[in-house]
Amino acid sequence: MKSNLFKLMVTAGTVAMVCACGDDAKSTSVNDLPSNELSSSSVVQQNPELSSSSVDAGNPASSDSETRVNNPCDKVVLTSTAWLLDIGNASRIIYADGHVTDAEGNSIGTLVEGTIVNAAGQVLVANVDPTVLPICEANATVDPRTGDVTLLSSSSANPTSSVGSDPVASSSSVNVEPELDASGFPTLESYGPPPAEYTKDISATAKRGWNTRYWDACKPHCSWLRENANDVTRADTSSDEAYIADFGTARNCNIHDVEVPTFTLGDVSKSWFGYNGTRSACGDEKEKGVFTCTDMAPIAVNDTLSYAYVAGTADSKCGKCYHLQYDGHFANEMENNPPRETHKALKGKHMIVMASNIGNDVAGGNANLPAGQFDLMVPGGGVGAFDALTTQVHKGAGFNWGAGFGGFLTECQNQLGYDATLVAYQTCIKDMCDAAFGDAGLPNLLRGCRWFADWYKAADNPTYYIEEVDCPQYLIDHYMSRFNTTTTTNIKKVTDWSTYKEGDVLDTLHCWKAGEAPPENGWTNPSAGCDNP
């Protein structure tokens, strides 16, 4: 999977590293360490002209052959090429995307402009210059489905000179054993600080567009396989490589918010072999069908940055990401209809959004807002024309879901008028959020709904500056199907997904296309088919 890189800023001159071992601990420089605690990498730091292969961890005058026997890289777990930082008896692994682990591969912090900080922002090591650190090659792999770490041969972990080269980041270098949430994903904090480009000012060069909002809970458009060669919105299925490069199909979940496949084997017959998308709950399947996974609701990274998913225009491309910088205005603004308090409160905030849906009713650009419209996926934003939410959240026929297009905010505007205070709108919306999702057993829906009131400031169709960016790993991970990782599958068709539980084993079939049947007694069946289940 794709990882996002942020530039590692390095210091010039002599490198001093200070270890903050606790609030009351004395700061330590490598120059203060006794000689028997100096590793090869700490000697290289003070003597950049030395390569790590010429220095032994305990004896700087040792031979090159002795160094290979006592290879410092053999003592640590690395899931991709990385820098090795030794301070006394402690080893720190610094990956090219800035994530830092201990020798066992446990995440301890992030390298930001030459300083290693933990999740709380406390300085662990200062003045780190990766250009003078030895580089170790990967000696372990991570199973992307389970997170299990498998060590490779130690011979694959030889240190090399770090001068003029950088490790190449891989998605497995994020964390070996990150803290996981209830859905089995790394927690937001595990991804480390976001790149600075996500909150940079783009107002001078970017086009303007605007947001509407919705949450119909239907299977996303991007969860379906590409229909034909003219379908340019969904993932390219011409090869597995092209499919993965487009991040595959967007995840979908059953009525209990458990992820299920996006497509399975179809009804294979003698004349036909193919795959069927799992059916949307917005169709006749209702509770037996599939829904938007609730963890695709917006989430705040901090007070000024959030991640979310959107529906784009009919010619949008699934899996693309965009940086939105809100400008304090709104789409229907005019001289006698100025921005409200809510729009002004949102000004200066940033979002990184990923296209997971396509809406034929999502508008293109105009002279004032040439970038066009995104329909923000946010619980309570309106159930739209199809509405699987009332199937997923059982509230009875008379429950007030707000306006079909506009949701809870539009309902609150109808109650309070269009010039109420920010606090009044926030209170009204959060009351509706609590009534809808407080006891639904789907906490992501409640979180996302209240996010709209608190972080998003209940802004109605706000405008923004927009540019395309690389996707954050958080959005990629929550987008890509964990079942359909290639263009093929042997999962048997299921007509009722409501009974599927996390960890259930899915039935599979051995099927083949016409002309590809396994030979039997010297004869090959020319038709498509499957082995008897």
C-alpha positions as CSV (number, residue, x, y, z in Angstrom):
1,M,0.0,0.0,0.0
2,K,1.0,3.5,-0.5
3,S,2.6,5.4,2.2
4,N,3.0,9.1,2.4
5,L,6.5,10.6,2.9
6,F,7.4,13.8,4.7
7,K,10.8,15.3,4.1
8,L,13.3,14.5,6.9
9,M,14.9,17.8,7.9
10,V,18.4,17.4,9.1
11,T,20.8,19.5,11.1
12,A,24.2,20.7,10.0
13,G,27.5,20.4,11.9
14,T,28.4,18.3,14.9
15,V,25.5,15.9,15.9
16,A,24.6,15.8,19.6
17,M,21.7,13.6,20.7
18,V,19.9,14.2,24.0
19,C,17.8,11.5,25.5
20,A,14.8,12.5,27.6
21,C,14.3,9.5,29.8
22,G,11.6,11.0,32.0
23,D,10.4,14.3,33.4
24,D,13.0,14.3,36.2
25,A,15.8,12.6,34.3
26,K,19.1,14.3,33.4
27,S,19.5,15.0,29.7
28,T,22.3,12.9,28.1
29,S,24.5,13.5,25.2
30,V,26.4,10.8,23.3
31,N,29.6,12.5,24.4
32,D,28.7,11.8,28.0
33,L,28.4,8.1,27.6
34,P,31.2,5.8,28.8
35,S,33.3,4.2,26.1
36,N,31.8,0.7,26.7
37,E,28.3,2.1,25.9
38,L,29.3,3.7,22.6
39,S,27.9,1.7,19.7
40,S,29.3,1.8,16.2
41,S,26.6,4.2,15.1
42,S,27.4,6.7,17.9
43,V,31.1,6.6,16.8
44,V,30.0,7.3,13.2
45,Q,27.9,10.2,14.4
46,Q,31.1,11.9,15.8
47,N,33.2,10.8,12.8
48,P,31.0,11.1,9.7
49,E,33.8,10.1,7.4
50,L,33.7,6.6,8.9
51,S,31.3,4.0,7.4
52,S,29.6,1.8,9.9
53,S,31.1,-1.3,8.4
54,S,34.6,-0.1,9.6
55,V,33.6,0.2,13.3
56,D,32.9,-2.5,15.8
57,A,30.2,-1.8,18.5
58,G,32.6,-2.3,21.4
59,N,36.0,-1.6,19.8
60,P,36.4,1.2,17.2
61,A,39.7,-0.2,16.1
62,S,38.3,-3.7,15.3
63,S,38.5,-5.2,11.9
64,D,35.8,-5.3,9.2
65,S,35.4,-9.0,9.7
66,E,34.7,-8.6,13.4
67,T,32.0,-6.0,12.6
68,R,30.2,-8.5,10.4
69,V,30.2,-11.0,13.2
70,N,28.8,-8.4,15.6
71,N,26.5,-6.8,13.1
72,P,24.3,-4.2,15.0
73,C,21.5,-4.6,12.5
74,D,21.1,-8.3,13.6
75,K,19.9,-7.1,17.0
76,V,16.9,-5.1,15.8
77,V,13.7,-5.8,13.8
78,L,13.3,-3.8,10.6
79,T,10.4,-4.1,8.2
80,S,12.0,-1.9,5.6
81,T,15.3,-0.2,5.1
82,A,15.9,2.3,7.9
83,W,18.5,4.3,9.8
84,L,19.9,2.8,13.1
85,L,20.4,5.1,16.0
86,D,22.2,3.7,19.1
87,I,22.3,5.6,22.4
88,G,24.1,3.5,25.0
89,N,22.2,0.2,25.3
90,A,19.1,1.5,23.5
91,S,18.6,1.2,19.7
92,R,16.2,3.3,17.8
93,I,15.0,2.5,14.2
94,I,14.1,5.5,12.1
95,Y,12.1,4.8,8.9
96,A,12.0,7.1,5.9
97,D,8.5,8.2,6.6
98,G,9.6,9.4,10.0
99,H,8.2,6.6,12.2
100,V,10.5,5.5,15.0
101,T,10.5,2.1,16.7
102,D,12.6,0.4,19.4
103,A,14.8,-2.6,18.7
104,E,11.8,-5.0,19.0
105,G,9.8,-3.0,16.4
106,N,7.4,-1.3,18.9
107,S,6.4,2.2,17.9
108,I,7.8,4.9,20.2
109,G,7.5,8.1,18.3
110,T,8.1,10.2,15.2
111,L,11.1,12.1,13.8
112,V,10.1,15.7,13.1
113,E,12.7,18.1,11.8
114,G,15.6,16.4,13.6
115,T,13.8,15.6,16.8
116,I,12.2,12.4,17.9
117,V,8.9,13.0,19.8
118,N,6.4,10.6,21.3
119,A,2.6,10.6,20.8
120,A,2.2,13.2,23.6
121,G,4.7,15.6,21.9
122,Q,7.4,15.0,24.4
123,V,11.0,15.2,23.1
124,L,12.8,11.8,23.3
125,V,15.9,12.5,21.3
126,A,17.0,15.9,19.9
127,N,19.4,16.9,17.1
128,V,19.2,13.7,15.1
129,D,21.0,13.8,11.8
130,P,20.1,10.7,9.7
131,T,22.8,11.5,7.1
132,V,25.5,10.3,9.5
133,L,23.7,7.2,10.7
134,P,24.3,3.7,9.4
135,I,21.5,2.2,7.2
136,C,20.2,-1.3,7.9
137,E,18.3,-3.3,5.3
138,A,15.0,-5.0,6.1
139,N,15.2,-8.2,8.0
140,A,11.5,-8.9,8.6
141,T,8.2,-8.8,6.7
142,V,4.7,-8.0,7.9
143,D,1.5,-9.8,6.9
144,P,-0.8,-7.0,5.8
145,R,-3.9,-8.9,6.9
146,T,-2.7,-10.1,10.3
147,G,0.1,-7.8,11.3
148,D,2.3,-10.9,12.1
149,V,6.0,-10.2,11.7
150,T,8.3,-12.9,10.1
151,L,12.1,-12.5,10.5
152,L,14.2,-13.1,7.4
153,S,17.8,-14.3,7.3
154,S,20.2,-12.1,9.2
155,S,22.3,-11.9,6.1
156,S,19.8,-9.5,4.7
157,A,20.5,-6.9,7.3
158,N,24.0,-5.6,6.5
159,P,24.7,-2.0,7.4
160,T,25.9,0.3,4.6
161,S,27.3,3.7,4.4
162,S,24.5,6.4,4.8
163,V,26.3,9.1,2.9
164,G,24.3,10.3,-0.2
165,S,21.5,7.7,0.2
166,D,18.1,7.4,1.9
167,P,16.0,4.4,2.9
168,V,12.9,3.9,0.9
169,A,9.7,3.9,2.9
170,S,7.3,1.0,2.7
171,S,3.8,0.8,4.1
172,S,5.0,-1.9,6.5
173,S,7.4,0.6,8.1
174,V,4.5,2.5,9.8
175,N,4.5,0.2,12.8
176,V,5.3,-3.4,13.4
177,E,2.9,-3.7,16.3
178,P,0.7,-0.6,16.2
179,E,-2.2,-0.1,18.7
180,L,-5.3,-1.4,17.0
181,D,-8.9,-0.1,17.2
182,A,-12.0,-2.2,17.6
183,S,-12.1,-2.8,13.8
184,G,-8.5,-4.1,13.7
185,F,-7.0,-0.9,12.2
186,P,-4.2,1.0,13.6
187,T,-5.4,3.9,15.8
188,L,-5.2,7.4,14.3
189,E,-2.4,8.2,16.7
190,S,-0.4,5.3,15.4
191,Y,0.1,7.0,12.1
192,G,2.1,9.8,13.7
193,P,1.9,13.5,12.9
194,P,0.5,14.4,9.5
195,P,2.7,15.9,6.8
196,A,3.0,19.7,6.9
197,E,1.6,20.0,3.3
198,Y,-1.8,19.0,4.6
199,T,-2.2,22.3,6.4
200,K,-0.2,24.6,4.2
201,D,-1.8,27.8,2.7
202,I,-3.0,27.0,-0.9
203,S,-5.2,30.1,-1.3
204,A,-2.8,31.8,-3.7
205,T,-2.7,29.1,-6.4
206,A,-5.7,26.7,-5.9
207,K,-9.2,26.8,-7.4
208,R,-12.3,27.1,-5.3
209,G,-15.1,24.7,-4.8
210,W,-17.8,23.8,-2.2
211,N,-19.2,21.1,0.0
212,T,-22.6,19.7,0.5
213,R,-23.3,16.8,2.8
214,Y,-25.0,13.4,3.0
215,W,-24.9,9.9,4.6
216,D,-27.2,7.4,2.9
217,A,-25.3,4.4,4.2
218,C,-25.5,2.7,0.8
219,K,-22.7,0.6,-0.7
220,P,-20.3,3.1,-2.1
221,H,-20.0,3.5,-5.9
222,C,-16.3,2.8,-5.6
223,S,-17.0,-0.6,-3.9
224,W,-18.3,-2.0,-7.3
225,L,-16.0,-3.5,-9.9
226,R,-15.4,-1.5,-13.1
227,E,-18.3,-2.2,-15.4
228,N,-16.5,-1.9,-18.7
229,A,-13.5,-0.1,-20.4
230,N,-15.5,3.1,-20.6
231,D,-15.9,3.2,-16.8
232,V,-13.0,5.5,-15.8
233,T,-14.3,6.2,-12.3
234,R,-13.6,2.9,-10.6
235,A,-10.3,0.9,-10.1
236,D,-8.6,-0.4,-13.2
237,T,-9.1,-4.1,-13.4
238,S,-6.8,-4.8,-16.4
239,S,-4.2,-6.3,-14.1
240,D,-3.6,-6.8,-10.4
241,E,-0.9,-4.2,-10.5
242,A,-3.2,-1.5,-11.9
243,Y,-6.0,-2.5,-9.5
244,I,-3.7,-2.2,-6.5
245,A,-2.3,1.1,-7.8
246,D,-5.9,2.5,-7.8
247,F,-6.4,1.1,-4.2
248,G,-8.8,-1.5,-5.4
249,T,-12.5,-1.5,-4.4
250,A,-13.7,0.6,-1.4
251,R,-14.6,-1.4,1.6
252,N,-18.2,-2.2,2.5
253,C,-19.8,-3.7,5.6
254,N,-22.9,-5.7,6.6
255,I,-25.7,-4.3,8.7
256,H,-23.7,-5.0,11.9
257,D,-20.8,-2.9,10.5
258,V,-18.6,-6.0,9.9
259,E,-16.5,-5.7,6.7
260,V,-17.5,-8.2,4.0
261,P,-16.2,-8.8,0.4
262,T,-17.0,-6.2,-2.2
263,F,-17.4,-8.9,-4.9
264,T,-17.6,-12.7,-5.0
265,L,-17.9,-15.4,-7.6
266,G,-21.1,-15.1,-9.6
267,D,-23.4,-17.8,-10.7
268,V,-20.9,-19.7,-12.8
269,S,-22.4,-21.8,-15.6
270,K,-21.1,-23.7,-18.7
271,S,-21.4,-20.5,-20.7
272,W,-20.4,-17.8,-18.2
273,F,-17.7,-17.2,-15.6
274,G,-17.5,-13.9,-13.7
275,Y,-17.9,-12.0,-10.5
276,N,-20.8,-10.2,-8.8
277,G,-20.6,-7.2,-6.5
278,T,-22.1,-7.8,-3.1
279,R,-25.6,-6.2,-3.3
280,S,-26.3,-2.8,-1.8
281,A,-28.7,-2.4,1.1
282,C,-30.2,0.4,-0.9
283,G,-31.7,-2.1,-3.3
284,D,-34.2,-4.9,-2.6
285,E,-31.8,-6.7,-0.3
286,K,-32.3,-4.2,2.6
287,E,-30.8,-5.7,5.8
288,K,-29.3,-8.7,3.8
289,G,-27.3,-6.3,1.7
290,V,-24.1,-4.2,2.4
291,F,-23.6,-0.7,3.6
292,T,-21.0,2.0,3.9
293,C,-18.6,1.0,6.7
294,T,-19.2,3.5,9.6
295,D,-15.5,4.1,10.1
296,M,-15.6,6.1,6.9
297,A,-17.2,8.9,8.9
298,P,-15.1,12.0,9.3
299,I,-12.4,12.1,12.0
300,A,-10.5,15.0,13.5
301,V,-6.7,14.7,13.4
302,N,-6.4,17.9,15.5
303,D,-8.1,21.3,15.8
304,T,-7.2,22.4,12.3
305,L,-7.1,19.1,10.3
306,S,-9.6,16.3,9.6
307,Y,-9.8,13.3,7.3
308,A,-13.0,12.3,5.5
309,Y,-14.5,10.7,2.4
310,V,-16.5,12.4,-0.3
311,A,-18.7,11.8,-3.3
312,G,-17.4,13.5,-6.4
313,T,-18.8,14.4,-9.8
314,A,-19.7,11.8,-12.4
315,D,-16.3,12.1,-14.0
316,S,-14.4,11.9,-10.7
317,K,-11.8,9.1,-10.0
318,C,-12.2,6.7,-7.1
319,G,-9.3,6.7,-4.7
320,K,-8.0,10.2,-5.4
321,C,-7.3,12.5,-2.4
322,Y,-7.6,16.3,-2.1
323,H,-6.6,19.0,0.3
324,L,-9.4,21.4,1.1
325,Q,-8.7,24.7,2.8
326,Y,-11.9,26.5,4.0
327,D,-12.1,30.2,3.3
328,G,-15.0,31.4,5.5
329,H,-17.6,31.7,2.7
330,F,-20.3,29.5,1.3
331,A,-21.7,28.5,-2.1
332,N,-24.9,30.5,-2.2
333,E,-23.3,33.7,-0.9
334,M,-24.3,37.1,-2.3
335,E,-24.4,40.7,-1.2
336,N,-27.6,40.3,0.7
337,N,-26.8,36.8,1.9
338,P,-23.4,37.1,3.6
339,P,-21.5,34.3,5.4
340,R,-22.8,33.2,8.7
341,E,-21.0,32.8,12.0
342,T,-20.6,29.1,11.2
343,H,-18.8,29.7,7.9
344,K,-16.4,32.2,9.6
345,A,-15.7,29.7,12.4
346,L,-14.6,27.1,9.8
347,K,-12.2,29.5,8.0
348,G,-8.6,28.4,8.0
349,K,-9.3,24.7,8.8
350,H,-8.1,22.0,6.4
351,M,-9.4,18.6,5.4
352,I,-7.9,15.7,3.4
353,V,-10.7,13.9,1.6
354,M,-10.7,10.7,-0.5
355,A,-13.2,10.0,-3.2
356,S,-15.1,6.8,-2.3
357,N,-18.3,7.6,-4.1
358,I,-19.6,9.2,-7.3
359,G,-22.8,11.2,-7.4
360,N,-24.6,12.0,-10.7
361,D,-26.3,14.9,-8.9
362,V,-22.9,16.3,-7.7
363,A,-22.4,19.6,-9.7
364,G,-19.4,20.6,-11.7
365,G,-17.7,23.9,-11.6
366,N,-19.0,27.4,-12.4
367,A,-17.3,30.7,-13.0
368,N,-17.2,31.6,-9.3
369,L,-16.3,28.1,-8.0
370,P,-14.5,26.4,-10.9
371,A,-13.5,23.3,-8.9
372,G,-17.1,22.2,-8.5
373,Q,-18.8,20.3,-5.7
374,F,-17.9,17.5,-3.3
375,D,-20.7,15.8,-1.3
376,L,-19.1,15.2,2.2
377,M,-20.0,11.9,3.7
378,V,-21.0,12.7,7.3
379,P,-23.6,10.9,9.5
380,G,-26.7,13.1,9.9
381,G,-26.0,14.9,6.6
382,G,-29.1,13.6,4.9
383,V,-30.3,10.2,3.8
384,G,-30.7,11.3,0.2
385,A,-32.8,9.6,-2.5
386,F,-32.0,5.9,-1.6
387,D,-31.5,5.7,2.2
388,A,-30.1,2.5,3.7
389,L,-29.5,4.3,7.1
390,T,-33.1,3.7,8.3
391,T,-32.6,0.0,7.6
392,Q,-29.3,-0.1,9.5
393,V,-30.4,2.0,12.5
394,H,-33.8,0.9,13.6
395,K,-35.7,3.9,14.9
396,G,-39.1,3.3,13.6
397,A,-41.1,4.8,10.8
398,G,-41.7,8.1,12.5
399,F,-38.2,9.0,13.4
400,N,-36.9,12.4,12.3
401,W,-33.8,12.0,10.2
402,G,-33.9,15.7,9.2
403,A,-34.2,16.8,5.6
404,G,-33.5,14.2,3.0
405,F,-31.0,16.6,1.4
406,G,-29.3,18.6,4.2
407,G,-30.0,16.4,7.2
408,F,-29.9,17.6,10.7
409,L,-28.5,21.0,10.0
410,T,-31.4,21.8,7.6
411,E,-33.9,20.6,10.2
412,C,-32.2,22.9,12.8
413,Q,-32.3,25.8,10.4
414,N,-36.0,25.2,9.9
415,Q,-36.4,25.3,13.7
416,L,-34.1,28.2,14.5
417,G,-33.9,30.2,11.3
418,Y,-30.9,30.9,9.2
419,D,-29.3,33.5,11.4
420,A,-29.0,31.6,14.7
421,T,-25.8,31.5,16.7
422,L,-23.1,28.9,16.2
423,V,-23.8,27.5,19.7
424,A,-27.5,27.2,19.0
425,Y,-26.9,25.2,15.8
426,Q,-24.3,23.0,17.5
427,T,-26.7,22.2,20.4
428,C,-29.6,21.4,18.1
429,I,-27.5,19.2,15.8
430,K,-25.8,17.3,18.7
431,D,-29.2,16.7,20.3
432,M,-30.4,15.1,17.0
433,C,-27.1,13.1,16.8
434,D,-27.6,11.7,20.3
435,A,-31.2,10.8,19.5
436,A,-30.3,9.0,16.3
437,F,-27.0,7.3,17.2
438,G,-26.6,7.4,20.9
439,D,-28.0,3.9,21.4
440,A,-27.5,2.5,17.9
441,G,-24.4,0.5,18.8
442,L,-22.5,2.2,16.0
443,P,-20.2,4.6,17.8
444,N,-18.5,5.9,14.6
445,L,-21.9,7.3,13.4
446,L,-22.3,9.2,16.7
447,R,-18.7,10.4,16.5
448,G,-19.0,11.6,12.9
449,C,-22.3,13.3,13.5
450,R,-21.0,15.3,16.5
451,W,-17.8,16.1,14.5
452,F,-20.0,18.0,12.1
453,A,-21.3,20.2,14.9
454,D,-18.0,20.6,16.9
455,W,-15.1,20.5,14.4
456,Y,-16.9,21.5,11.2
457,K,-18.8,24.2,13.0
458,A,-22.2,23.3,11.5
459,A,-21.2,25.1,8.3
460,D,-23.8,25.0,5.5
461,N,-22.3,24.4,2.0
462,P,-19.0,26.1,2.8
463,T,-16.4,27.0,0.1
464,Y,-12.8,26.0,0.0
465,Y,-9.5,26.1,-2.0
466,I,-8.6,22.7,-3.3
467,E,-5.6,20.8,-4.6
468,E,-4.9,17.1,-5.3
469,V,-2.5,15.4,-2.8
470,D,-1.1,12.0,-2.0
471,C,-3.5,10.1,0.3
472,P,-2.8,9.7,4.0
473,Q,-2.3,6.1,4.9
474,Y,-5.2,6.3,7.4
475,L,-7.6,7.0,4.5
476,I,-6.0,4.3,2.3
477,D,-6.3,1.7,5.0
478,H,-9.9,2.4,5.7
479,Y,-10.7,2.5,2.0
480,M,-9.1,-0.7,0.6
481,S,-11.0,-3.9,0.8
482,R,-9.2,-6.4,3.0
483,F,-10.9,-9.3,1.2
484,N,-10.7,-8.3,-2.5
485,T,-7.0,-7.5,-2.7
486,T,-6.7,-8.7,-6.3
487,T,-9.0,-8.7,-9.4
488,T,-10.0,-12.4,-8.8
489,T,-11.6,-14.3,-6.0
490,N,-12.8,-17.8,-5.1
491,I,-15.3,-16.6,-2.5
492,K,-18.7,-18.2,-3.0
493,K,-21.7,-15.9,-3.6
494,V,-23.7,-15.0,-0.5
495,T,-27.3,-13.7,-0.7
496,D,-27.7,-12.7,3.0
497,W,-24.8,-10.9,4.7
498,S,-26.7,-10.1,7.8
499,T,-25.6,-13.4,9.5
500,Y,-21.9,-12.9,8.9
501,K,-19.8,-12.3,12.0
502,E,-16.2,-11.1,12.4
503,G,-13.9,-14.1,11.9
504,D,-16.4,-16.4,10.2
505,V,-14.9,-18.5,7.5
506,L,-16.3,-17.8,4.0
507,D,-17.1,-20.7,1.6
508,T,-14.9,-20.9,-1.5
509,L,-15.2,-22.7,-4.8
510,H,-12.7,-23.8,-7.4
511,C,-14.0,-22.5,-10.7
512,W,-12.6,-21.9,-14.1
513,K,-13.2,-19.9,-17.3
514,A,-14.2,-21.6,-20.6
515,G,-11.2,-23.5,-21.9
516,E,-9.3,-23.5,-18.6
517,A,-10.8,-26.5,-16.9
518,P,-8.3,-28.9,-15.3
519,P,-7.7,-32.0,-17.5
520,E,-9.4,-35.2,-16.5
521,N,-8.4,-38.6,-18.0
522,G,-6.7,-36.8,-20.9
523,W,-9.8,-34.6,-21.7
524,T,-10.3,-30.9,-21.0
525,N,-13.9,-29.6,-20.6
526,P,-14.2,-26.6,-23.0
527,S,-16.9,-25.0,-20.8
528,A,-16.7,-22.8,-17.7
529,G,-17.6,-24.5,-14.5
530,C,-16.8,-25.3,-10.9
531,D,-15.9,-28.4,-8.9
532,N,-18.8,-29.8,-7.0
533,P,-19.0,-28.0,-3.6
